[in-house]
Amino acid sequence: MDVGYKSDGHASEKLSQVGFAEYKVAFKMQLYKGFENEYKKRHAAIWPELQQLLKATGVSDYYIFLDEISNNLFAVMTVEDERKLADLPFHPVMQKWWFYMKDIMEANEDNSPVSIPLKQVFYLK
């Protein structure tokens, strides 16, 4: 297992697989207070085209956790190909989702969520 960092700064853990490598990517985001239920509601009704895009990009096992005290969101996902992940921010569906979410969480000028990469410090197989 190799631990590395992708070009977007997200921590990644390279997992050996037959014929290819997968990466674990972890990051945190900030949800505005009072929007916890709205965030859950929007993700419960995630758009089919966004689901298809994420899967086509090689994203799987995508989890988002909420710290109900700080309203920090912690996300972790498995990624098959870093190059495909790097193209994701340029896809119109991803940009549309960011625009849809920007009113309930901290966002950058391009509407993408403010995302802070997390460094892996422990792994138990």
TIKOL-443465 format. One record per residue: residue in three letters; residue number from 1; x, y, z of N, C-alpha, C in turn. Coordinates in steps of 0.05 Angstrom, whole numbers, always signed. Example, Ala and Ser with C-alpha at 12.3 -4.5 7.8 and 13.67 -1.06 7.14 Angstrom:
BEGIN
SITE | ALA | 1 | +264 | -114 | +156 | +246 | -90 | +156 | +264 | -66 | +156
SITE | SER | 2 | +257 | -45 | +142 | +273 | -21 | +143 | +258 | +1 | +157
end
This chain:
BEGIN
SITE | MET | 1 | +17 | -23 | +0 | +0 | +0 | +0 | +18 | +25 | +0
SITE | ASP | 2 | +13 | +43 | -19 | +27 | +68 | -20 | +8 | +90 | -12
SITE | VAL | 3 | +19 | +110 | +2 | +3 | +134 | +8 | +15 | +157 | -8
SITE | GLY | 4 | -3 | +171 | -22 | +7 | +193 | -38 | -14 | +215 | -38
SITE | TYR | 5 | -8 | +236 | -54 | -26 | +259 | -56 | -30 | +265 | -85
SITE | LYS | 6 | -55 | +268 | -93 | -62 | +275 | -120 | -58 | +304 | -126
SITE | SER | 7 | -59 | +312 | -151 | -54 | +339 | -159 | -73 | +359 | -146
SITE | ASP | 8 | -97 | +351 | -138 | -115 | +369 | -125 | -110 | +371 | -95
SITE | GLY | 9 | -90 | +357 | -85 | -82 | +359 | -57 | -96 | +340 | -39
SITE | HIS | 10 | -116 | +324 | -48 | -129 | +306 | -31 | -111 | +282 | -25
SITE | ALA | 11 | -113 | +273 | +0 | -97 | +250 | +8 | -107 | +226 | -7
SITE | SER | 12 | -89 | +209 | -14 | -98 | +185 | -28 | -81 | +161 | -19
SITE | GLU | 13 | -94 | +139 | -16 | -81 | +114 | -8 | -83 | +95 | -31
SITE | LYS | 14 | -61 | +87 | -42 | -61 | +68 | -65 | -64 | +40 | -55
SITE | LEU | 15 | -85 | +27 | -64 | -90 | -1 | -56 | -84 | -19 | -79
SITE | SER | 16 | -68 | -40 | -74 | -61 | -59 | -95 | -86 | -75 | -103
SITE | GLN | 17 | -91 | -77 | -128 | -112 | -93 | -139 | -101 | -108 | -163
SITE | VAL | 18 | -115 | -129 | -172 | -106 | -143 | -195 | -109 | -126 | -220
SITE | GLY | 19 | -86 | -117 | -232 | -87 | -103 | -257 | -90 | -72 | -255
SITE | PHE | 20 | -97 | -62 | -232 | -100 | -33 | -229 | -97 | -24 | -200
SITE | ALA | 21 | -96 | +1 | -196 | -94 | +12 | -168 | -118 | +29 | -162
SITE | GLU | 22 | -127 | +27 | -138 | -149 | +44 | -129 | -137 | +63 | -107
SITE | TYR | 23 | -151 | +85 | -103 | -142 | +105 | -83 | -165 | +111 | -65
SITE | LYS | 24 | -158 | +115 | -39 | -177 | +126 | -20 | -172 | +156 | -19
SITE | VAL | 25 | -192 | +171 | -21 | -190 | +200 | -20 | -207 | +210 | +3
SITE | ALA | 26 | -196 | +227 | +20 | -211 | +237 | +43 | -208 | +267 | +45
SITE | PHE | 27 | -230 | +281 | +51 | -229 | +310 | +53 | -252 | +319 | +71
SITE | LYS | 28 | -250 | +344 | +80 | -272 | +355 | +96 | -283 | +380 | +83
SITE | MET | 29 | -308 | +386 | +89 | -322 | +409 | +79 | -338 | +421 | +102
SITE | GLN | 30 | -349 | +445 | +99 | -363 | +458 | +120 | -392 | +464 | +112
SITE | LEU | 31 | -410 | +452 | +127 | -439 | +457 | +123 | -447 | +480 | +141
SITE | TYR | 32 | -464 | +498 | +130 | -474 | +520 | +146 | -494 | +510 | +168
SITE | LYS | 33 | -493 | +522 | +191 | -511 | +515 | +213 | -540 | +519 | +204
SITE | GLY | 34 | -557 | +500 | +212 | -585 | +501 | +205 | -593 | +488 | +179
SITE | PHE | 35 | -573 | +478 | +165 | -578 | +465 | +139 | -573 | +435 | +139
SITE | GLU | 36 | -571 | +423 | +162 | -565 | +394 | +164 | -587 | +378 | +150
SITE | ASN | 37 | -612 | +383 | +156 | -633 | +368 | +144 | -635 | +372 | +114
SITE | GLU | 38 | -630 | +397 | +105 | -631 | +403 | +76 | -609 | +388 | +62
SITE | TYR | 39 | -585 | +387 | +74 | -563 | +373 | +62 | -570 | +343 | +59
SITE | LYS | 40 | -581 | +331 | +80 | -589 | +303 | +79 | -610 | +299 | +57
SITE | LYS | 41 | -630 | +317 | +56 | -652 | +315 | +37 | -641 | +316 | +8
SITE | ARG | 42 | -623 | +334 | +3 | -612 | +337 | -24 | -596 | +312 | -32
SITE | HIS | 43 | -581 | +301 | -14 | -566 | +277 | -20 | -583 | +252 | -22
SITE | ALA | 44 | -605 | +251 | -7 | -623 | +229 | -9 | -636 | +228 | -37
SITE | ALA | 45 | -638 | +251 | -50 | -650 | +253 | -77 | -628 | +260 | -97
SITE | ILE | 46 | -604 | +249 | -94 | -582 | +256 | -112 | -591 | +250 | -141
SITE | TRP | 47 | -584 | +267 | -159 | -592 | +265 | -186 | -580 | +239 | -199
SITE | PRO | 48 | -596 | +225 | -215 | -585 | +201 | -229 | -562 | +208 | -247
SITE | GLU | 49 | -562 | +231 | -260 | -540 | +238 | -278 | -514 | +243 | -262
SITE | LEU | 50 | -516 | +252 | -237 | -493 | +256 | -220 | -482 | +229 | -211
SITE | GLN | 51 | -500 | +211 | -203 | -492 | +184 | -196 | -477 | +170 | -219
SITE | GLN | 52 | -488 | +173 | -243 | -476 | +161 | -267 | -448 | +173 | -272
SITE | LEU | 53 | -446 | +199 | -269 | -421 | +213 | -274 | -400 | +203 | -254
SITE | LEU | 54 | -407 | +202 | -228 | -388 | +193 | -208 | -378 | +164 | -213
SITE | LYS | 55 | -397 | +147 | -220 | -390 | +119 | -226 | -373 | +117 | -251
SITE | ALA | 56 | -380 | +133 | -272 | -364 | +133 | -297 | -336 | +143 | -292
SITE | THR | 57 | -333 | +161 | -272 | -307 | +172 | -265 | -291 | +153 | -248
SITE | GLY | 58 | -303 | +131 | -239 | -289 | +112 | -223 | -291 | +116 | -193
SITE | VAL | 59 | -311 | +132 | -185 | -315 | +136 | -156 | -334 | +115 | -146
SITE | SER | 60 | -326 | +103 | -124 | -343 | +83 | -111 | -339 | +85 | -80
SITE | ASP | 61 | -356 | +71 | -66 | -354 | +71 | -37 | -350 | +100 | -26
SITE | TYR | 62 | -368 | +118 | -34 | -367 | +146 | -27 | -384 | +150 | -2
SITE | TYR | 63 | -372 | +158 | +19 | -386 | +164 | +44 | -382 | +193 | +52
SITE | ILE | 64 | -403 | +205 | +63 | -400 | +232 | +75 | -412 | +230 | +103
SITE | PHE | 65 | -397 | +239 | +123 | -405 | +239 | +151 | -408 | +267 | +161
SITE | LEU | 66 | -426 | +272 | +179 | -430 | +298 | +190 | -423 | +298 | +220
SITE | ASP | 67 | -406 | +317 | +228 | -400 | +323 | +256 | -421 | +343 | +265
SITE | GLU | 68 | -441 | +334 | +280 | -464 | +350 | +287 | -457 | +373 | +306
SITE | ILE | 69 | -433 | +373 | +318 | -425 | +395 | +336 | -413 | +418 | +319
SITE | SER | 70 | -395 | +411 | +301 | -381 | +431 | +286 | -393 | +437 | +258
SITE | ASN | 71 | -410 | +418 | +249 | -421 | +419 | +222 | -400 | +414 | +201
SITE | ASN | 72 | -378 | +402 | +209 | -358 | +393 | +189 | -369 | +368 | +175
SITE | LEU | 73 | -365 | +367 | +149 | -371 | +343 | +134 | -345 | +329 | +128
SITE | PHE | 74 | -344 | +303 | +133 | -320 | +287 | +127 | -328 | +267 | +105
SITE | ALA | 75 | -313 | +268 | +83 | -319 | +251 | +60 | -295 | +232 | +55
SITE | VAL | 76 | -302 | +208 | +47 | -281 | +189 | +38 | -293 | +173 | +15
SITE | MET | 77 | -276 | +168 | -5 | -285 | +153 | -28 | -262 | +137 | -40
SITE | THR | 78 | -269 | +117 | -55 | -250 | +101 | -69 | -250 | +111 | -98
SITE | VAL | 79 | -227 | +115 | -109 | -224 | +125 | -137 | -207 | +106 | -153
SITE | GLU | 80 | -216 | +99 | -176 | -201 | +80 | -193 | -178 | +94 | -209
SITE | ASP | 81 | -183 | +119 | -218 | -164 | +132 | -236 | -162 | +161 | -229
SITE | GLU | 82 | -139 | +170 | -220 | -136 | +198 | -212 | -141 | +217 | -236
SITE | ARG | 83 | -134 | +208 | -260 | -137 | +226 | -283 | -166 | +232 | -288
SITE | LYS | 84 | -183 | +212 | -286 | -212 | +217 | -289 | -223 | +235 | -267
SITE | LEU | 85 | -213 | +231 | -243 | -222 | +248 | -221 | -215 | +277 | -225
SITE | ALA | 86 | -191 | +282 | -237 | -182 | +309 | -242 | -200 | +323 | -263
SITE | ASP | 87 | -213 | +308 | -280 | -231 | +320 | -300 | -259 | +326 | -289
SITE | LEU | 88 | -266 | +315 | -267 | -293 | +318 | -255 | -301 | +347 | -251
SITE | PRO | 89 | -285 | +365 | -241 | -293 | +392 | -237 | -302 | +407 | -262
SITE | PHE | 90 | -294 | +397 | -285 | -300 | +411 | -311 | -326 | +401 | -323
SITE | HIS | 91 | -338 | +380 | -312 | -362 | +368 | -323 | -386 | +386 | -316
SITE | PRO | 92 | -404 | +391 | -336 | -427 | +408 | -330 | -445 | +398 | -308
SITE | VAL | 93 | -448 | +372 | -305 | -465 | +361 | -284 | -453 | +367 | -257
SITE | MET | 94 | -427 | +364 | -254 | -414 | +370 | -229 | -417 | +399 | -222
SITE | GLN | 95 | -413 | +416 | -242 | -416 | +445 | -238 | -445 | +453 | -230
SITE | LYS | 96 | -464 | +440 | -242 | -492 | +444 | -236 | -498 | +436 | -207
SITE | TRP | 97 | -487 | +413 | -198 | -490 | +404 | -170 | -478 | +424 | -151
SITE | TRP | 98 | -454 | +433 | -157 | -441 | +453 | -139 | -458 | +478 | -136
SITE | PHE | 99 | -469 | +487 | -158 | -486 | +511 | -158 | -510 | +506 | -140
SITE | TYR | 100 | -522 | +482 | -142 | -545 | +474 | -126 | -538 | +473 | -97
SITE | MET | 101 | -514 | +466 | -89 | -506 | +462 | -61 | -494 | +487 | -48
SITE | LYS | 102 | -486 | +507 | -64 | -470 | +529 | -53 | -484 | +545 | -32
SITE | ASP | 103 | -511 | +545 | -31 | -525 | +561 | -12 | -526 | +549 | +16
SITE | ILE | 104 | -517 | +524 | +19 | -519 | +511 | +45 | -492 | +503 | +56
SITE | MET | 105 | -470 | +509 | +41 | -444 | +502 | +51 | -423 | +522 | +41
SITE | GLU | 106 | -400 | +522 | +54 | -379 | +540 | +45 | -370 | +532 | +16
SITE | ALA | 107 | -368 | +552 | -1 | -362 | +547 | -29 | -341 | +567 | -39
SITE | ASN | 108 | -326 | +558 | -59 | -306 | +575 | -73 | -320 | +592 | -94
SITE | GLU | 109 | -305 | +610 | -107 | -316 | +627 | -127 | -329 | +612 | -151
SITE | ASP | 110 | -318 | +588 | -156 | -329 | +572 | -178 | -352 | +554 | -169
SITE | ASN | 111 | -362 | +559 | -145 | -384 | +544 | -132 | -376 | +517 | -121
SITE | SER | 112 | -352 | +508 | -126 | -343 | +482 | -114 | -342 | +485 | -84
SITE | PRO | 113 | -347 | +464 | -69 | -346 | +466 | -40 | -317 | +471 | -32
SITE | VAL | 114 | -313 | +487 | -11 | -287 | +490 | +1 | -280 | +462 | +12
SITE | SER | 115 | -259 | +451 | +3 | -252 | +424 | +9 | -223 | +423 | +20
SITE | ILE | 116 | -220 | +412 | +44 | -194 | +410 | +56 | -185 | +381 | +56
SITE | PRO | 117 | -163 | +375 | +43 | -153 | +347 | +42 | -146 | +337 | +70
SITE | LEU | 118 | -150 | +312 | +74 | -143 | +299 | +100 | -121 | +279 | +95
SITE | LYS | 119 | -102 | +279 | +112 | -79 | +261 | +110 | -84 | +235 | +126
SITE | GLN | 120 | -80 | +213 | +113 | -83 | +187 | +127 | -61 | +185 | +148
SITE | VAL | 121 | -69 | +177 | +172 | -50 | +173 | +193 | -51 | +145 | +205
SITE | PHE | 122 | -71 | +129 | +197 | -73 | +102 | +207 | -89 | +84 | +187
SITE | TYR | 123 | -82 | +59 | +186 | -96 | +40 | +169 | -95 | +13 | +182
SITE | LEU | 124 | -117 | -1 | +185 | -118 | -28 | +196 | -132 | -45 | +175
SITE | LYS | 125 | -118 | -65 | +166 | -130 | -83 | +145 | -143 | -106 | +159
end
